[in-house]
Amino acid sequence: MEKFENISISAIYKRRKSDRDIFQELMPNKVKEVLLFATLYDSYAIEREGQFSDKIFGEYLQLNLYAAPRFTSVNAEEDVSRVLNTRHFDLAIIMAGVDKEMPIKVVEEIYASKPRIPILLLVNNNSDVRYFKLAANQIPAIDRVFVWNGNSNVFLAMIKYIEDKRNVARDTRLGGVRIILLVEDSIKYYSRYLPLLFTSVMTQTQALVSDESTDELHKIFKYRARPKVLLVSTYEDALEVIYEYKENLLCVISDVKFSRNGISDEDAGIDLLKFVKQSLRYPIPLLLQSHDISNAVRANEIQAGFINKNSDTLSHDINEFINSNLGFGDFVFRNNSGDPIAIARNLHEFEQLVSEVPVESLVYHGKTNDFSTWLLARGEINIAERLIPYKTSDFDDPAKIRDICMSVFADVQEKRNRGRIINFDPLLVSGNRYIVRLGLGSLGGKGRGLAFMCNLMENIDMKTLIPGINIRMPATAVIGAIEFDNFMEANDLYNIAYHQSDFRQVNNAFQKANLSDALKEKLLQYIRQVNCPLAVRSSGLFEDSLLQPFSGVYATYLIPNNHPDENVRFEQLRTAVKLVYASVFSDDARSYFNAINYKIEEEKMAVVIQPVVGQQHNQKFYIDISGVAQSYNYYPYAYMEPEDGFAVIAVGLGQAVVGGEKAFRFCPRYPALNNSSVNDQVRDSQREFYAIDLNYSQFDLTMEGEMAAIKKYKMVEAEKDGVLEHCASTYSIENDHLVPGIGIRGPRVINFSNILEYQHVPLSDTLLVLMKLFKQAMGAPVEMEFALDLTCGENGWPTFYLLQLKPLIRRQAEIAIDLDTADHSNLLLKSTKGMGNGKLLGISDVVYVDVKTFDKTKTREIAAEIADINKNLNKQNQNYILIGPGRWGTRDQYTGIPVNWAQINNARVIVELGLPDYPLEASLGSHFFHNVTSMNVGYFSVPENNSTDFIKFDMLEQQELIWQGKYVKHVRFKSQLEVLMDGRKRTAIIRIVKG
């Protein structure tokens, strides 16, 4: 086990990046603060009585951009230094007016003071363009010159030009962001082109991300994945971009004439586009733009589009080019001749048509990489990157193109969903790598724990960490807590729920009420997809919390879900959901709320729906092994330490474990260690198991409760089903020892020897690792429920199912008990198997089972007597100490007293007493035990014939008798009792406080 000692969740947790994660990392360098220098006159011309800021904000608002930059205007040279020293700026825009010298001085002053601020010149007179272009060529501080044409969108273009230039290297590397390269040396034209390009690209992107199923924050993130627009003005600069971002080019828009080798070249644009066609792996859209329409012929010769710079419809022409060629519009599937044959308006239709259109269409689009272009425009980075490496020439059979595409779609979708909470889709409800949301609102405690486990497990390579076993969760759907609120309000249930004391009336009212139409439709679709038994489980807001776990307080219903009529199955599921809602107001729940001083009005209920894990055996459905594990063991023995934890497992459904019935307890660190004798193991072995009876296709959940479809079977039935091969050993009467397996005749003992001692399945390793990881992740000791299917699953391995995770509440108060100096004459009890921490005072009452009249066949009557005493003490607001034989809170009436929490909720100390031929093993792992420990109730064991531990029954007999039944006595001490619990030494004493 040493190999797991140094496992650290921080070292092995490798969070997979989804598209959303990538989007968040894009565009880190934003222009938020802009310094605008202009004369008073120019400022007035720009501002137009204050409308400029409104227009800039309007541009951003229209494009759904979430943060418009703030402009700070200065008019005098002396103000520039002052503002620069008091504020941070991301961009400086210098307006060049009549005075040509002043702007240059300001540029030099800004550059000298803050050299990292990009500086753009804005010229408001076309006649000055040539002058400032030459100046910019001579002054490196000037990034570029633009022309003010009276339209505020030039400011948007200037800002986006700087942002794209700063972010392009990082965003292409992280997110495969595409690039539109604009080659234009005319200040006048690129000042007109850039605003059109940026506005068009962002408008098209906005249209793509308006999907209603995407949350608003995700939309904002997706805007960041829009194509970058890079502006260059020389042949050499264009080549540099092409070489650097060859794999990211979306299109090239080029002028015909611009500088090459320092000389204006009439053929530069044509040669550049030819070079692009020859250099790239895939052809990309090319656009030649010129004020000379005769160049349209040259564009056609190189298979490039053409736009007339002087066109009255320039804006429309650019939009049309982007929409038709860059993947922003609908995807038009074409045949070999280029004729349209089908149109996809969204990703869902696109995937559907890829599976249906003729192969020749796939080949046609594959040659030009159209699929990836269209997908990237929609921010579908992961899908596009998976498809880009494939070439049509890679396939000897073109039909395989379709198979590859469909495989990538399915694989990316499945990986994208892993560890996430996704909206309801009938086709996805069977997936076990994510959580499906059936309704809005909180997932509740149980749902939150499941979602956390799902996310954690999908980001850890468990196959490498623990080979030989698959670790999974059942497919999980959650009805969010808002549906509970809607249910209560729509059916006017608040009054009866909060004020009706008879729970039967509450239950009836809930059953007559209606779920919302939307939820009913989803549940019906769910039933149509899932044809195996279902678990419908509570998930209250307070359930499994770090403060109070509420374990087992609410209801869980298991239904066979096997009726041939889907309407009957739907009605059973709907009934179960409403019964879970009603369980918030059960007697047990109300008692629990009162005990912990919580308000029941604050509770909201989500509902978890999962297929029951297991196999069908002879009209029974159950799992091979179910169990509970805790990372802290209150009852270690031999060389165990409390931090080694423990587990309790049983054959069949988990009711035997969480109900505190006979099950097998072991320490995952020392799975072969057992301190019970052979005779004890034979006596205490599990004799019965729980399973869903598949003959119960119809049943009454309302009348029969949580066990309506569950039946208890003799263990011989499990042997007939072939389940016990690795779960049981056989008692050899001749040799008085246990033989692993069931190969010989003799009594079967459920001790899981083949699994725990001989490691047939790495169950112990799995529990050790998971408890360690979950404890680190939650920052507290944990308890988890699990199930183990021994049949061969993926990789030929058995499958370990995680069913629930919750914090294990453990108080850390330091109380030291020095038994050497303690006055033993006033001790009522001493236990070296004490659980709890701290000191309890103010208790005078003791309720105990009289060992003289105890009858292990009458434990239900004993529980009823205790419940009556508890009810009276509850009315008097009196706490007490409870003492009795065997296990408290068990469902098995022959191993202890089968009380529930509501029947003993005023007990502050619970003592389990060993008697001859009566088992004494704490109910660790049961819901009852978990609630007891969470409220720091003292929980002590006093074994029979133990030389150090004792209870002084003669002292109890001397006290005032308050009430006596057939089996139970209630006495009261004149003096107060003091309870001391040393959590570290696990020692506890109860003594009389002398006056």
C-alpha positions, -999 to 999 in steps of 0.1 A, spaced: 0 0 0 30 23 2 27 30 -35 -3 52 -27 12 70 2 24 100 -18 -5 104 -41 -15 141 -44 -46 152 -61 -28 184 -73 -2 163 -91 -26 139 -109 -56 162 -115 -52 172 -151 -82 193 -160 -92 189 -197 -97 220 -216 -131 224 -232 -138 250 -259 -152 272 -231 -119 269 -212 -100 279 -243 -124 308 -250 -117 322 -216 -80 324 -223 -83 342 -256 -81 380 -260 -62 387 -227 -50 421 -240 -79 444 -242 -80 481 -249 -99 495 -219 -84 530 -216 -78 553 -246 -60 587 -245 -74 610 -272 -53 641 -280 -70 667 -301 -74 705 -303 -105 720 -288 -119 725 -323 -111 689 -334 -125 676 -301 -157 695 -307 -159 681 -342 -155 646 -329 -176 649 -298 -205 668 -315 -218 681 -282 -211 649 -263 -225 624 -288 -191 607 -295 -190 585 -264 -226 575 -269 -218 565 -305 -188 544 -294 -208 528 -267 -236 522 -292 -212 505 -316 -201 481 -288 -237 476 -276 -249 468 -312 -223 442 -315 -229 427 -281 -194 436 -269 -195 436 -231 -169 463 -223 -166 495 -243 -133 514 -237 -132 547 -219 -119 577 -237 -100 605 -219 -96 637 -240 -68 662 -236 -64 694 -256 -30 709 -246 5 695 -248 11 702 -211 -19 681 -201 -5 650 -217 23 644 -191 -1 650 -162 -26 625 -175 0 599 -183 14 600 -148 -20 596 -131 -37 570 -154 -29 538 -172 -37 538 -210 -38 509 -235 -38 531 -266 -31 567 -276 -49 583 -305 -34 616 -317 -57 638 -338 -37 657 -365 -53 691 -373 -41 722 -390 -10 724 -368 12 696 -382 40 700 -357 20 696 -325 9 660 -331 45 649 -338 56 665 -305 29 648 -286 38 614 -301 74 619 -291 64 630 -256 42 599 -251 68 576 -265 95 590 -242 73 587 -211 54 555 -219 71 536 -248 48 506 -245 16 524 -253 7 520 -290 2 553 -308 -22 559 -338 -25 591 -358 -59 602 -369 -59 627 -398 -91 647 -404 -80 662 -438 -73 640 -468 -48 666 -481 -26 659 -450 -25 621 -455 6 621 -476 25 643 -451 17 622 -421 23 589 -439 58 601 -446 62 612 -409 50 578 -397 75 561 -419 103 581 -402 90 579 -366 88 543 -353 66 554 -324 37 559 -348 21 525 -352 -2 535 -381 -21 565 -396 -59 565 -401 -83 590 -417 -112 605 -398 -142 603 -422 -168 615 -398 -179 580 -388 -172 569 -353 -167 532 -364 -132 541 -374 -124 543 -337 -138 507 -332 -115 496 -361 -85 513 -346 -91 497 -312 -97 462 -327 -66 466 -349 -44 471 -318 -61 443 -299 -58 418 -327 -22 427 -333 -14 421 -296 -33 389 -292 -28 371 -324 3 351 -315 -12 338 -282 -47 332 -295 -37 312 -326 -15 290 -304 -41 284 -277 -73 283 -296 -65 279 -333 -80 313 -340 -82 321 -377 -67 352 -394 -81 374 -422 -51 391 -438 -57 425 -453 -29 439 -475 -35 475 -483 -12 505 -483 -37 532 -489 -46 550 -456 -78 562 -471 -89 528 -482 -79 507 -452 -95 534 -430 -127 525 -448 -120 487 -451 -111 479 -416 -143 492 -400 -163 473 -426 -143 441 -420 -144 443 -382 -181 451 -381 -190 424 -406 -169 397 -388 -183 406 -354 -219 408 -367 -215 374 -382 -200 360 -351 -228 375 -330 -253 357 -352 -235 324 -347 -235 325 -309 -271 335 -304 -280 298 -296 -305 299 -268 -290 268 -251 -257 286 -245 -255 308 -214 -247 345 -217 -211 342 -203 -203 314 -228 -216 337 -256 -192 364 -245 -163 339 -244 -172 327 -279 -169 362 -293 -132 360 -284 -127 332 -309 -137 354 -338 -112 356 -366 -84 382 -362 -80 409 -388 -44 417 -395 -34 448 -416 -1 450 -435 10 474 -462 41 457 -479 48 425 -497 74 416 -471 51 421 -441 25 400 -458 49 371 -464 59 373 -427 23 368 -416 18 340 -441 49 321 -430 41 327 -393 4 318 -394 2 295 -424 -21 270 -406 -44 297 -393 -51 318 -424 -88 320 -431 -85 343 -462 -63 369 -478 -77 402 -491 -52 421 -511 -48 453 -531 -32 450 -565 -4 476 -562 18 481 -531 54 481 -520 77 452 -528 114 456 -520 107 493 -512 92 500 -547 56 503 -556 48 472 -577 19 468 -600 20 429 -597 26 426 -559 -10 417 -551 -13 391 -579 20 375 -571 11 374 -534 -22 356 -540 -4 331 -563 21 324 -536 -7 318 -511 -23 293 -534 10 274 -539 21 275 -502 -10 264 -482 -20 228 -477 -56 237 -484 -70 264 -507 -85 293 -489 -107 321 -501 -88 349 -519 -101 384 -527 -85 410 -549 -97 445 -544 -89 475 -567 -104 508 -579 -95 496 -614 -123 472 -624 -101 458 -653 -83 439 -626 -113 417 -622 -100 397 -652 -66 391 -634 -85 381 -603 -105 355 -623 -73 341 -638 -59 332 -603 -94 320 -591 -98 349 -566 -128 370 -559 -129 407 -569 -143 438 -553 -144 473 -567 -130 497 -541 -152 525 -555 -184 505 -554 -214 521 -539 -222 488 -524 -188 481 -509 -202 473 -475 -226 448 -489 -200 433 -512 -176 426 -482 -204 412 -461 -214 389 -490 -179 377 -494 -174 370 -457 -208 353 -454 -204 331 -485 -167 322 -482 -156 323 -446 -181 299 -430 -203 324 -414 -235 317 -433 -254 284 -436 -234 255 -448 -244 247 -484 -236 211 -493 -228 209 -530 -223 181 -556 -193 176 -579 -206 203 -601 -209 228 -573 -247 228 -573 -263 231 -539 -280 199 -527 -287 206 -490 -284 234 -464 -273 232 -427 -283 262 -406 -267 250 -374 -243 224 -361 -270 198 -354 -283 200 -390 -247 199 -402 -239 167 -384 -272 152 -396 -265 160 -432 -229 148 -431 -245 114 -424 -269 117 -453 -255 135 -483 -238 116 -511 -201 108 -506 -192 129 -536 -204 160 -517 -181 151 -488 -151 147 -512 -160 180 -529 -159 200 -496 -130 179 -482 -107 191 -510 -111 227 -499 -113 222 -462 -148 237 -460 -158 217 -430 -131 230 -407 -136 266 -420 -173 265 -412 -168 248 -378 -141 272 -367 -163 302 -376 -187 288 -350 -160 283 -323 -161 245 -327 -123 244 -322 -120 208 -310 -140 193 -339 -122 214 -365 -88 206 -352 -96 169 -353 -107 171 -389 -80 194 -403 -52 168 -404 -72 146 -428 -69 150 -465 -93 134 -491 -62 117 -507 -57 99 -474 -87 76 -480 -86 47 -505 -124 45 -500 -141 79 -501 -170 65 -480 -146 64 -450 -146 102 -450 -182 100 -436 -171 75 -410 -143 97 -398 -165 128 -396 -192 110 -376 -166 94 -353 -151 128 -346 -185 144 -340 -194 117 -315 -160 116 -298 -157 153 -294 -193 156 -281 -187 129 -255 -154 143 -244 -169 178 -242 -197 166 -219 -174 146 -196 -175 158 -161 -200 185 -170 -236 192 -162 -255 193 -195 -290 202 -204 -315 174 -210 -313 156 -243 -332 122 -246 -303 108 -266 -277 115 -239 -295 102 -207 -276 69 -209 -242 85 -207 -222 80 -175 -195 106 -180 -216 136 -172 -247 148 -153 -279 155 -172 -301 184 -159 -338 177 -160 -348 210 -144 -332 243 -133 -319 252 -99 -295 238 -74 -285 201 -77 -289 197 -39 -263 180 -17 -264 145 -32 -264 159 -67 -236 183 -59 -215 154 -46 -222 134 -77 -214 163 -100 -181 169 -81 -172 132 -83 -180 131 -120 -158 162 -127 -130 149 -106 -129 114 -121 -130 127 -157 -98 147 -150 -78 119 -134 -64 90 -154 -77 63 -131 -68 34 -155 -31 42 -151 -34 48 -113 -54 17 -106 -53 -8 -134 -76 -38 -134 -108 -21 -125 -131 4 -143 -142 33 -121 -175 48 -132 -206 65 -120 -242 55 -130 -258 76 -157 -272 105 -136 -300 129 -142 -310 156 -117 -342 176 -113 -331 210 -101 -345 225 -69 -364 252 -88 -388 225 -99 -396 218 -62 -404 255 -57 -426 255 -88 -444 223 -77 -451 238 -42 -463 271 -56 -484 258 -86 -502 234 -63 -506 257 -33 -489 231 -10 -471 255 14 -499 257 40 -505 219 43 -468 211 41 -458 234 69 -488 233 92 -503 198 88 -488 175 115 -503 143 100 -477 133 74 -502 110 57 -523 140 48 -492 158 34 -483 127 14 -518 125 -1 -518 161 -10 -485 158 -28 -497 128 -47 -527 146 -60 -506 176 -71 -492 180 -106 -456 183 -118 -450 210 -144 -458 201 -180 -422 207 -190 -409 183 -164 -435 156 -172 -425 157 -208 -388 152 -199 -396 124 -176 -417 107 -202 -388 110 -227 -364 97 -201 -386 66 -195 -386 59 -232 -348 58 -233 -341 39 -201 -354 4 -197 -337 -8 -165 -346 -4 -128 -343 31 -115 -333 47 -82 -351 80 -74 -331 97 -47 -335 128 -26 -310 156 -29 -320 183 -4 -300 216 -2 -288 206 33 -282 170 24 -245 158 27 -234 194 36 -203 202 56 -224 213 85 -252 187 87 -253 156 64 -291 147 68 -281 111 59 -311 89 53 -335 115 65 -353 118 32 -367 91 9 -351 70 -19 -373 48 -41 -361 19 -63 -385 9 -90 -383 -20 -114 -392 1 -144 -402 -30 -164 -439 -27 -171 -447 -32 -208 -468 0 -208 -446 31 -208 -474 52 -193 -474 30 -163 -437 33 -159 -439 70 -163 -466 72 -136 -444 51 -113 -415 75 -118 -437 106 -114 -451 91 -82 -416 85 -68 -405 121 -76 -435 135 -57 -429 111 -27 -393 124 -25 -406 159 -25 -431 150 3 -403 134 24 -390 168 33 -420 171 56 -419 135 71 -419 130 108 -382 119 107 -373 150 88 -391 173 111 -375 157 142 -341 161 126 -347 198 118 -358 204 154 -328 186 168 -303 208 148 -322 240 151 -327 244 113 -358 258 97 -377 234 74 -388 263 54 -352 268 42 -350 234 27 -354 228 -11 -354 194 -27 -337 184 -59 -341 148 -72 -315 124 -85 -326 97 -110 -301 69 -118 -303 35 -133 -297 9 -106 -264 -7 -112 -263 -45 -113 -274 -75 -132 -306 -95 -137 -307 -129 -121 -338 -151 -122 -363 -122 -120 -342 -104 -94 -320 -74 -101 -291 -66 -78 -254 -57 -77 -228 -82 -67 -214 -61 -39 -225 -28 -23 -207 -9 4 -199 22 23 -163 35 30 -151 62 54 -117 78 55 -117 79 93 -122 48 115 -135 54 150 -130 18 159 -95 7 148 -79 -25 162 -45 -42 161 -21 -19 142 -47 1 124 -48 39 128 -80 59 127 -68 76 95 -66 42 77 -104 43 74 -127 13 70 -153 -1 47 -185 -22 51 -196 -44 22 -224 -68 15 -239 -89 -13 -268 -73 -30 -283 -39 -28 -270 -14 -3 -300 -15 21 -282 -41 42 -252 -18 47 -268 16 52 -295 -1 73 -269 -14 98 -276 -51 91 -251 -79 90 -223 -70 66 -186 -75 64 -163 -48 78 -126 -44 69 -98 -18 67 -87 -11 31 -51 -7 42 -51 -41 58 -78 -60 40 -67 -95 52 -67 -84 88 -96 -99 108 -99 -100 146 -130 -122 146 -127 -159 154 -139 -185 128 -170 -192 150 -178 -155 152 -174 -151 114 -198 -181 108 -223 -167 134 -222 -131 121 -221 -138 84 -246 -121 61 -275 -146 56 -299 -125 35 -296 -99 7 -317 -73 -9 -328 -72 -46 -354 -56 -67 -381 -82 -74 -388 -79 -112 -421 -97 -107 -433 -64 -92 -442 -46 -124 -470 -30 -105 -468 -18 -69 -480 10 -46 -451 33 -35 -474 55 -15 -488 27 7 -458 3 8 -430 30 9 -394 27 0 -393 -11 1 -423 -15 -22 -404 -32 -50 -375 -45 -29 -374 -80 -14 -351 -98 10 -338 -132 -2 -319 -160 14 -282 -162 5 -287 -195 -11 -305 -176 -39 -274 -156 -46 -254 -188 -49 -279 -202 -74 -274 -169 -93 -237 -175 -95 -228 -144 -74 -210 -160 -45 -179 -174 -62 -157 -146 -51 -178 -133 -23 -180 -163 0 -158 -188 18 -169 -222 30 -167 -234 66 -149 -267 68 -163 -285 98 -136 -312 98 -108 -287 99 -126 -258 117 -114 -232 92 -127 -212 63 -118 -222 27 -120 -194 1 -147 -199 -25 -176 -223 -27 -159 -253 -41 -167 -276 -12 -198 -284 8 -205 -266 40 -219 -234 54 -212 -203 34 -195 -173 51 -197 -140 33 -162 -126 39 -151 -117 4 -118 -136 9 -109 -139 -27 -113 -102 -33 -98 -88 -1 -72 -114 9 -62 -127 -26 -68 -95 -46 -90 -110 -73 -103 -75 -77 -82 -44 -66 -111 -32 -44 -89 -22 -14 -65 -2 -36 -95 15 -52 -110 25 -19 -76 37 -5 -69 59 -35 -104 73 -38 -107 81 -1 -74 98 -2 -82 119 -33 -117 128 -21 -104 137 13 -78 160 -2 -104 175 -26 -130 182 1 -106 192 28 -124 169 53 -128 131 60 -153 116 36 -178 89 33 -187 73 0 -212 47 -11 -202 24 -39 -211 -8 -57 -190 -34 -74 -201 -53 -105 -178 -84 -108 -189 -92 -144 -164 -83 -171 -170 -48 -184 -147 -24 -204 -112 -38 -209 -125 -71 -195 -123 -56 -160 -150 -55 -132 -166 -21 -126 -165 0 -95 -195 24 -93 -193 56 -72 -228 62 -59 -225 90 -33 -199 112 -16 -203 133 15 -182 149 42 -177 129 74 -184 153 102 -158 149 130 -153 173 159 -117 181 168 -122 194 204 -92 184 226 -102 167 258 -76 148 278 -88 121 301 -63 109 328 -77 76 339 -49 71 364 -60 101 385 -98 97 379 -119 88 409 -134 54 399 -159 54 427 -181 80 409 -177 65 374 -209 51 358 -192 40 326 -159 36 310 -152 27 274 -120 24 254 -140 23 222 -155 57 227 -164 79 198 -167 117 200 -148 146 213 -154 171 240 -174 174 273 -211 171 279 -228 185 310 -264 190 322 -276 154 317 -293 136 346 -315 110 328 -305 76 317 -327 53 296 -315 17 294 -326 -17 283 -328 -40 314 -304 -69 306 -324 -91 330 -356 -90 308 -339 -85 274 -352 -107 247 -335 -105 213 -368 -115 196 -386 -85 211 -364 -57 199 -392 -40 180 -412 -38 212 -381 -24 229 -378 3 202 -414 13 208 -409 17 245 -378 38 239 -397 60 214 -424 67 240 -398 78 266 -380 99 240 -413 116 231 -419 126 268 -384 138 273 -386 158 241 -416 176 254 -397 184 286 -366 194 265 -345 169 285 -315 151 270 -305 117 282 -280 88 279 -292 57 261 -278 22 269 -288 -11 252 -274 -43 237 -263 -48 201 -264 -24 173 -285 8 176 -304 19 145 -301 -14 127 -329 -27 104 -321 -62 114 -341 -67 146 -320 -97 156 -287 -78 158 -298 -48 178 -325 -23 186 -342 -11 153 -348 25 162 -348 54 138 -334 88 145 -367 104 153 -373 78 181 -341 88 200 -333 123 189 -330 136 224 -302 112 233 -268 129 238 -249 96 244 -256 62 229 -240 31 244 -238 -3 227 -235 -32 251 -222 -66 244 -241 -97 258 -233 -134 256 -241 -147 221 -252 -113 209 -231 -94 183 -214 -61 192 -201 -43 162 -209 -6 158 -233 3 130 -205 21 111 -215 31 76 -253 32 83 -273 64 78 -282 62 115 -246 62 126 -237 90 102 -263 113 117 -253 104 152 -217 113 146 -225 145 127 -242 160 158 -214 149 181 -235 125 200 -213 103 221 -212 68 208 -196 41 230 -191 4 230 -188 -17 261 -180 -54 251 -189 -83 272 -162 -96 296 -138 -68 290 -114 -61 319 -111 -24 313 -146 -13 300 -177 -14 322 -212 -1 330 -222 -1 367 -258 -14 364 -260 -15 402 -255 22 403 -283 27 378 -306 5 399 -301 29 429 -314 59 411 -349 74 410 -371 53 387 -391 76 365 -407 50 343 -405 12 338 -418 -8 309 -415 -45 302 -380 -41 288 -368 -5 294 -362 16 324 -359 54 327 -339 66 358 -328 101 370 -297 110 390 -299 136 417 -266 150 406 -256 159 370 -236 135 349 -205 146 331 -195 129 298 -158 132 288 -147 120 253 -111 119 243 -112 118 205 -75 110 200 -73 81 225 -109 70 218 -115 68 255 -148 80 271 -161 81 307 -194 91 323 -192 102 359 -213 117 386 -205 154 393 -202 157 431 -220 187 446 
